Amino acid sequence: MILPGVRKKLLSNLSKEDASLVLKHVELVKSVIKKKKGIADGTIPELLDVGRPKDELNKLMKAIKDVEKNADSSILSVLLDLEINVKELLSSIDEEYSKLIKIESGNKPNFNTDQKNIQDELVIGLLIEHQLNILYKIQTLCRKGLKEIKKLNEKNKNEVGSVIETLDNIASHLKSLIFVEEVPNLSVTYNLLRLEGWPEIEKRIQSINLKFEGLDQANIDVI
């Protein structure tokens, strides 16, 4: 297995040119998965200005403690939901990276035995869809949070506002990375292999993209 859904046996059914193209795009997908992991861990020097998600998560948790006694319940609800979604995003990125590393080391990933074979093959696509849904939630919560912090005192407003803006920037960067680099390369790979089930996942991913466009437009309208 080269990537979930990309097996050497399938490549042998393609023309030499298509097989070469698949291998090229598989390497590009792998590169994006590693880049996402680097962003999540804060280990890519040229991207540190975007922010370290784990550092911002710690700041967020501290901010929650700082405001929980005096803050309005609405802002607390937003911050707690944001914490949950950031943790879930980091976990999903770790899961995707872990499956890739196991494949590259020659070990088969431990898929759940009760999953259908098609889910095993399309696990990267499913994880991408999952991550995009989380990123949409994070950016929605960030927009809401920036409105709600008006209810906080000046010190807490600055503390919470800084964390929210950084998390929004990180989410925006990851969203672009997935849509611009990961999805197109995975799409070429899976479409060439005619992998069953991928068109439906790709359709759902594009519907999430439309939701992001609506969110961005709403933000412009508010500004």
C-alpha positions as CSV (number, residue, x, y, z in Angstrom):
1,M,0.0,0.0,0.0
2,I,1.3,3.4,-1.0
3,L,-1.5,5.4,0.5
4,P,-4.9,4.3,1.8
5,G,-6.8,3.3,-1.4
6,V,-3.6,3.3,-3.5
7,R,-2.4,-0.2,-3.8
8,K,0.3,-1.5,-6.2
9,K,-2.1,-3.9,-7.7
10,L,-4.4,-1.0,-8.8
11,L,-1.4,0.8,-10.3
12,S,-0.6,-2.2,-12.5
13,N,-4.1,-1.8,-14.1
14,L,-3.2,1.7,-15.3
15,S,-1.2,2.9,-18.3
16,K,2.4,3.7,-17.6
17,E,1.7,7.4,-17.9
18,D,-1.3,7.3,-15.5
19,A,0.5,5.2,-13.0
20,S,3.4,7.7,-13.0
21,L,0.9,10.5,-12.5
22,V,-0.7,8.8,-9.6
23,L,2.7,8.3,-7.9
24,K,3.5,11.9,-8.4
25,H,0.3,13.1,-6.8
26,V,0.5,10.6,-4.0
27,E,3.9,12.2,-3.0
28,L,2.3,15.6,-3.1
29,V,-0.5,14.4,-0.8
30,K,2.0,12.9,1.6
31,S,3.9,16.2,1.6
32,V,0.7,18.1,2.6
33,I,0.0,15.6,5.4
34,K,3.5,16.1,6.8
35,K,3.1,19.9,6.5
36,K,-0.1,19.9,8.4
37,K,1.5,17.9,11.1
38,G,4.4,20.4,11.2
39,I,1.9,23.2,11.6
40,A,0.1,21.4,14.3
41,D,3.3,20.8,16.2
42,G,4.8,24.2,15.4
43,T,8.0,22.7,13.8
44,I,8.0,24.5,10.5
45,P,10.1,27.7,11.0
46,E,8.8,29.6,8.0
47,L,5.2,29.1,9.3
48,L,5.7,30.0,12.9
49,D,4.3,33.5,12.3
50,V,1.0,31.9,11.7
51,G,1.0,30.5,15.3
52,R,1.6,27.3,17.2
53,P,-1.8,25.6,17.7
54,K,-0.8,23.8,20.9
55,D,0.6,27.0,22.4
56,E,-2.6,28.8,21.5
57,L,-4.7,26.0,23.0
58,N,-2.8,26.4,26.3
59,K,-3.5,30.2,26.1
60,L,-7.1,29.5,25.4
61,M,-7.4,27.2,28.4
62,K,-5.8,29.8,30.6
63,A,-8.1,32.5,29.2
64,I,-11.1,30.3,30.1
65,K,-9.9,30.1,33.7
66,D,-9.3,33.8,33.8
67,V,-12.8,34.8,32.7
68,E,-15.0,31.9,33.9
69,K,-15.9,33.6,37.2
70,N,-16.9,36.9,35.8
71,A,-17.7,36.4,32.2
72,D,-21.1,36.1,30.6
73,S,-22.1,32.5,30.0
74,S,-22.3,33.1,26.2
75,I,-18.6,33.9,25.8
76,L,-17.7,31.0,28.0
77,S,-19.7,28.7,25.9
78,V,-17.9,29.9,22.8
79,L,-14.5,29.5,24.3
80,L,-15.2,26.0,25.7
81,D,-16.6,24.9,22.3
82,L,-13.5,26.4,20.7
83,E,-11.2,24.4,23.0
84,I,-13.1,21.1,22.2
85,N,-12.8,21.7,18.4
86,V,-9.1,22.7,18.5
87,K,-8.3,19.5,20.4
88,E,-10.4,17.5,17.9
89,L,-8.6,19.1,15.0
90,L,-5.1,18.3,16.4
91,S,-6.2,14.7,17.1
92,S,-7.5,14.3,13.5
93,I,-4.2,15.7,12.0
94,D,-2.3,13.3,14.3
95,E,-4.4,10.4,13.1
96,E,-3.9,11.2,9.5
97,Y,-0.1,11.5,10.0
98,S,0.1,8.3,12.0
99,K,-1.6,6.3,9.2
100,L,0.9,7.8,6.7
101,I,3.9,7.0,8.9
102,K,2.8,3.4,9.4
103,I,2.4,2.9,5.7
104,E,5.8,4.4,4.9
105,S,7.4,2.2,7.6
106,G,5.9,-0.8,5.9
107,N,3.2,-1.4,8.6
108,K,-0.5,-1.6,7.8
109,P,-2.5,1.1,9.7
110,N,-4.8,-0.3,12.4
111,F,-8.2,0.3,10.9
112,N,-11.2,-0.6,13.0
113,T,-12.4,-4.1,12.2
114,D,-16.0,-3.1,12.0
115,Q,-15.4,-0.5,9.2
116,K,-16.3,-1.3,5.7
117,N,-13.4,-1.8,3.2
118,I,-14.4,1.3,1.3
119,Q,-13.9,3.4,4.5
120,D,-10.5,1.8,4.9
121,E,-9.5,2.8,1.4
122,L,-11.0,6.3,1.7
123,V,-9.8,7.1,5.2
124,I,-7.6,10.0,4.1
125,G,-10.6,11.6,2.2
126,L,-12.8,11.0,5.3
127,L,-10.3,12.6,7.6
128,I,-10.0,15.6,5.3
129,E,-13.7,16.0,5.3
130,H,-13.7,15.7,9.1
131,Q,-11.0,18.3,9.4
132,L,-12.7,20.8,7.2
133,N,-15.9,20.5,9.2
134,I,-14.0,21.2,12.4
135,L,-12.2,24.1,10.7
136,Y,-15.5,25.5,9.7
137,K,-16.7,25.2,13.3
138,I,-13.5,26.9,14.6
139,Q,-13.8,29.8,12.3
140,T,-17.5,30.2,13.0
141,L,-16.7,30.2,16.8
142,C,-13.9,32.7,16.3
143,R,-16.2,35.1,14.5
144,K,-18.8,34.7,17.2
145,G,-16.1,35.0,19.9
146,L,-14.8,38.3,18.6
147,K,-18.3,39.8,18.9
148,E,-18.8,38.3,22.4
149,I,-15.5,39.6,23.9
150,K,-17.0,43.1,24.0
151,K,-18.6,42.0,27.2
152,L,-15.2,41.4,28.9
153,N,-13.1,43.9,30.8
154,E,-10.1,45.4,28.9
155,K,-7.5,42.9,30.2
156,N,-9.5,39.8,29.4
157,K,-10.7,41.3,26.1
158,N,-7.1,41.6,24.9
159,E,-6.1,38.2,26.2
160,V,-9.1,36.3,24.6
161,G,-9.1,38.4,21.5
162,S,-5.4,37.6,20.7
163,V,-6.0,33.9,21.1
164,I,-9.1,33.9,19.0
165,E,-7.5,35.9,16.2
166,T,-4.4,33.6,16.1
167,L,-6.6,30.4,16.1
168,D,-8.6,31.9,13.3
169,N,-5.4,32.6,11.3
170,I,-4.2,29.0,11.9
171,A,-7.6,27.6,10.8
172,S,-7.6,29.8,7.7
173,H,-4.1,28.6,6.8
174,L,-4.9,24.9,7.2
175,K,-8.2,25.3,5.3
176,S,-6.3,26.8,2.3
177,L,-3.6,24.1,2.5
178,I,-6.3,21.4,2.3
179,F,-8.3,23.0,-0.4
180,V,-5.4,24.3,-2.6
181,E,-2.9,21.4,-2.2
182,E,-4.3,18.3,-0.5
183,V,-7.8,17.8,-2.1
184,P,-6.7,18.5,-5.7
185,N,-3.9,16.0,-5.5
186,L,-5.9,13.4,-3.8
187,S,-8.7,13.9,-6.3
188,V,-6.4,13.3,-9.3
189,T,-5.1,10.1,-7.6
190,Y,-8.5,8.7,-6.7
191,N,-10.2,9.7,-9.9
192,L,-7.5,8.0,-12.0
193,L,-7.9,4.9,-9.9
194,R,-11.7,5.2,-10.2
195,L,-11.9,4.6,-6.5
196,E,-15.5,3.8,-5.5
197,G,-16.9,6.2,-3.0
198,W,-14.5,9.1,-3.7
199,P,-16.9,11.2,-5.9
200,E,-19.4,11.3,-3.0
201,I,-16.8,12.4,-0.5
202,E,-15.4,15.0,-3.0
203,K,-18.9,16.3,-3.4
204,R,-19.4,16.7,0.3
205,I,-16.0,18.5,0.6
206,Q,-17.0,20.9,-2.1
207,S,-20.2,21.6,-0.2
208,I,-18.1,22.5,2.8
209,N,-16.1,24.9,0.6
210,L,-19.4,26.7,-0.2
211,K,-20.1,27.0,3.5
212,F,-16.7,28.7,4.0
213,E,-17.4,31.1,1.2
214,G,-20.7,32.0,2.9
215,L,-18.9,32.5,6.2
216,D,-16.2,34.7,4.5
217,Q,-18.9,36.8,2.7
218,A,-20.9,37.2,6.0
219,N,-17.7,38.5,7.6
220,I,-17.1,41.0,4.8
221,D,-20.7,42.2,5.1
222,V,-20.2,42.8,8.8
223,I,-17.0,44.8,8.2
